[in-house]
């Protein structure tokens, strides 16, 4: 074991360096933003105490962003004691590459919590990041140099989001898509080279819902699908035309869970008792009744995944835990109260649940019963266990406040 202290981060390396492989994850919650990661060849059961911890990096500061991985580099953000945000870059063996300051990040104000929010998005030789104050920052991916900053508050006039702007930038070809929530600008697209506005959603002035948008295909049309403060919307990715919307209010306008999509159907879930609903993308009436609704799965901000006709997520409601719903009917197939509320992701046919109590669980998807096949406790880091796990190149990356940990989950390890 060797210790490295570079660019204000402490890295503990256990075992050999990791070689770059296929299976990068350049954005929040997987390549499609649906909580599914493209990795294969992963462990189907963990040994006692969990998978091997390969390395730990400490000194990131406050933050809740996930790690993103592309081109042999890991990117993650953090806020220092002077309330300044930093983008960190690490090699796959955990050794630091560079650290880039990009300006103020959100301090605690009212009910909000201090620290970085959005996850950086990697696209070729650029990294894009939206700060808690809605500054859209472009970095050189190799050197960390700040190349451009666009102030979305100044341009689109949204109110400062109560919990800080938190959506991770969606890259669509030449477009950078964000949800500032301004007048006639709930969703906007900027040119990724010049920063000029390509389109904004005229006639749609909902506040941001803290949700990271994703692209879905409906027939021959590509749609930007996301949650805003008062509901879910689908916007033409090419023009910004609002194609479809459905009212789905939340009493605090907090809707961070990216919708799930399949065969023209949209699944949404919100916390504070709002629950879940299945909506038809063909329905043009914003007040139309859902295809089905279910209160058991009121996911706060931890995300949901769809596997083999079943929806998996954790509930904010007491004594619900991990919940499994039938996609077609909304029927609760089972729930596991012993699993605390936490982020749910999936890879290689398995569920990864990172609970707010610091427990990480590996679960085999099963429509009839909860089937855990391994767990471990995160004992390093600071503040809340809120960041979503990332899975790439045979590694499970867990961010806990000040620390980022890499675990070896490749089959045969």
N, C-alpha and C positions, 0 to 999 in steps of 0.2 A: 504494500500500500504506500502511495506517495502523495504528498500534499503540494498543491500548487496555489500560489496567491498572486494573481495577475488581474489587472483592471478592476480592482476593488472587489473581486469575487474569490471566494475560497472554494477550491475544487478538490474533492477527495476521490481518487481514482482507484478502483478495485478491479484487478484483472487486466486483460489485454485491451488494446485499443480496438475500436469498432470500425470495420471496413465499410465504406459506402455501398449500399445495395439498392435495388429497386424498392419502391414502396414509400416514397417521400410523401409528406403531407404539408402542402404549402399554405393551407388556410384552416380556419376554425371549424372544428367538428367534421373533419374529413374532406376528401376531394369534392364531394357534392354538397357539403354542408348539412348532411342528414344524420350525422353521428356514426356513419359507417366508414371504416378505414379499409384500404385495399390490401392490407397485409395478408399473407397466407403462410402456412408452415409454422403456426404458433402452438404453444403448449395448450393441450385440452384439459389439463389438470395441473395445479400448482403443488409443489412439495410443501411439507409442513413449514410454516413461517413465510411462505410466499416465494416468488422468483428471486433470483440472485440480484442484489443491488450492485450495479456496475460502477456508478459514480454519483456524487452529490456536489452540486454547485451552490454555494451560499454567498450572500452579499448582494442579492438582487434588489433588496428594498421591498416596499409595499406594492402589492399588485395581485391581480386575479386573472391575468391573461394566461392562455394556454401557450405551449411551445409550438412553433411551426418548424418544419424541417424540409430543406430543399438543397440540392447540390452539395451535399456534404457539410452543411451548416445548420445549426439550431439557432432559432431566433426567439427571444422572449423579452418582455418589458418589465420595468420596475421603477418605483419612485423613491428618491433619496430623502434624507431628513430635511433638506431645503425645499421640498415639494417639487423638485425637478424630475422630469421623466427621462428614462434612458432605455435605449434599445441595446440589448446584449446579443453578441454572436459567439457561439461556441463551436468548436470542432466536434465530430461525433464521439471522440474519446473523452469529452468533457473539458478539454483545455480551452481557455478563452482565446478568442480571435480579436475582438474589439468591443468597445463600449461607446455608444454615441448619445450625447445629450440632445434633446429636441424641444425643451421648453417646459413650462409649468404643467403639472398634473393636478388632479382633483384632491384637495384636502378635505377633511371631514367637515361637512356643513349640513346642519339640520339632521335628518335621519340617514344621510349618506355615509359611506365608509371611505376612508382615504386610500388612494392607490390607483394604479393603472387599471383600465377596464378592457379595452378591445385587444384582440389578438392580432399580431402583425400578419399581413398577407404577402406572400412571396410570388413574384411574377418575373421570370427571367432574371435579369440583372438588377431588378428593383424590388424594394420592400415598401409596402404602403401601410400606414397606420393612422387611425383616427384617435385623437386624444380625448380626454374627458371634457375638454372645452371645445370640441368640434373643430380642431385644427387638423387638416388632412396633410400628413407629412410623407414625402417621398425620400427614400434613402437609396444610396448606392449599396447593393447587396454585398459587394466584395469588400468595400472599405468603410462603410458606415457613414459616409458623408451625407449630410442633409442636402438634397438637391432642390427641393421645392416645398413650400408650405402654403396651403390655401385655407383661409379662415372661412368656414362654412357659416358661422354665426353672422359675420360681417356681410357675406354675400346673400344669404337666404333669410336672415332675420328671425330665426327661431328663438324661443325663450331658452335660457340655459336649462338643460334637463336636470331635474331634481336629483337624480342619482348619477349624473355625468353621462355624456354621450358614450355609448358602449358598443355600437355595432362594428363588427369587423368588416373591412372594406371588401366588396365583391368586385373582382376583376372579370370583365366580359369583353374579350377582344381588346379594343382600344379604349374601352370605357371603365371608369371607376365609379361604382354605384354605392351610394350611402343613403341614410335616412335621417336628415337633419330635422325634419318635422316643421319646416317653416311654412308661411303662407304661400299657397300654390307650390309648395316644395316639400311635401312629405317625403318623397323619394326623388333623388337627383342622380344624374350621370355627368361625370366630368371627363374630359379628354385626358388620358394618363400622361401624355407628353407635355401639353401646353397648360393644362389645368382649366381650360375654358369650359363653360357649361354647355353640354350637348343637348340635354333635355331636363325638364323638371315636370312634376305631375300637376299640371294646371287643373284647378278645380278640386284638388285634394289637399287639405290643410290640417290633417291630423298631426298630433304630436308624435315624436319618436316613441317607439315601444321598447327600445333597447335591444332589438332583435337584429341578428345578422341575416341579411337577405340571401336567397339562393335562386338559381335558375332552374326552371322545370320546362319540359317540352309538352305542349298541348296541341296535338295535331301538327300542323306545319308552323306553329307559332311558338317562339321562345318567350317565356314569361318570367319576370322577377316576382318572386313570391316572398312575402314577409308579413310580420305582425307590426301594427302600429298601435298607438295608444288606445284606439277605440275599436280595433278589429283587424281582420286579415285582408290583404289586397293582393291582386295580381296585376302587374303592369307590363305592357309590351316592352321587351328589352331593347328593341331597336328605336322606338319613338317616344317612350314615356307615357303613352296613352293608358289610362286606367281602364283595364279590360273587365275587371270583376272586383267586387268587394263584398264583405259580409261583416255586419256589425257583431262584435264579440267583446263587449266592454269588460274592463277590469277596474275595480274601484280606485286603484292607485295608478292606472294606466301603465302598469308594468307587465310587458308581454315579451320576455326575452327568448322564448322557445321557438326555434325555427320550425315552421309547419312541416309535416310529413306529406308526401304526395305520391299517389299511384292511381292510374287509370281514371283520371278526371276527378278524383276525390281528394279532398284536403282535410288533414287532421290537425286540430289545434288544441292546445292545453295551456291553462293559466292557473296561477295559485290563488290563495285567499278564498278558497271555496268555489272559484269560477268553474273549475272542472274542465272536462274535455268534450269535444264535439267533432262529428264528421260532417263535412260540408261538400256540396256538389259544385264544382267549378262551372257547370252548365247553368246553374241558377243565377239569374241576373237581379233578383230582388234582394237588396241588402238586409231586409228584415225577415226573409224566409226562414222557416223553422229548419234546424239541422236535420240531416238524415237520421242521426241519433245523437244523444247527449248522455254523459255519464259523469257524476260528481266525484266518484271514488279517486280518479286520477287527476288531482289538481296540482300539476307540476309547476313549481315556482319559477325556477330558472336553470334547471339541471338538464333539460333536453330529453327527448324521447327517440326511440328507434323502432323500425318496423322490420321484423324477421319472420318469414314464412307465415304471413297472415296474422301475426300477433304484434301488438304494440306493447313496448316495455318502457316504464318510467317510474320515478318515485313520486310519492304524494306528499304534499305539505300537511294534509290532514293527519291528525293523530291516529296512530294504530293502523295505518294503511301500508306504509313501507313501500317495497317494490311491488308494482301492480302490473298484471298482464291482462290486456284487453283484446277481444276479438275485433279485427279490423272491420269486418262487414257489419257486425251487429252492435258493437260496443259492450257486449257482455263481459263482466269481470270473470275471467277464467280462474284466477287465483290472486292472492296478495300475500306478501311476506312481511309481517309487522316488525320482525327482528332486523330488517334492513333499514337503516336510517335514511332520511332524505339525502339524495346525492346525485351527482352527474352520472348519466348512463350513456355509454358508447358501445360500439360493437366492432369486431374484426374476426375474420376467419370462422364465422359461425358461432362466436361466443360473445357473451355480454361482460362488460367491465363496468363496475359500479363503484364510484369513489364517494363515500358517504361524508356528510358534514361532521361525523364523529371521528374522521381520520382513518376509517377502515376501508380498504380496497378489496372488493370481492370479484372473483371470477365465477360466472354463472352460466350453466348450460341452458340455452333457450328450450323451453318445454311448455306446450300449451296446457298441460294437465297439472303441473306441480312445480314449485320452486326447487331448483336443483343446483345448490352451490358446489363448486369443485375446487375451492381454494380461497384463502384470504390472508391479508397481512395488515399491520397497523403502520401508518406513516408517523414516525417519531421525530422527524426533522422539519424545521420550518417555523413559520410564525402566522398568527392571525387565523382567519377562517379557512376551512377546507372547501373552497368554492370553485377553484379553477377546474376546467374540464380536462380529462386525460387526453393525451395524444399518443397514437400508436404508429410507429414508422420504423422500417429497417430492423425489424426483430426486437424493438425496444418499446417499453411502456414508459412514457414520460409523465411524471406527476409533479405538478407545481403546487407548492404550499407556501404562499407568502414569499418570504425571503429566500426560499430554497427551490431548486429544481433537481429532481432525482430521475435517473435512468435505470430501468430494470430489464434484465435479459429475459424475454418471454419466447424466444425462438425454440421451436421443437428440437429436442436433442441437446439442449443446453444443460 
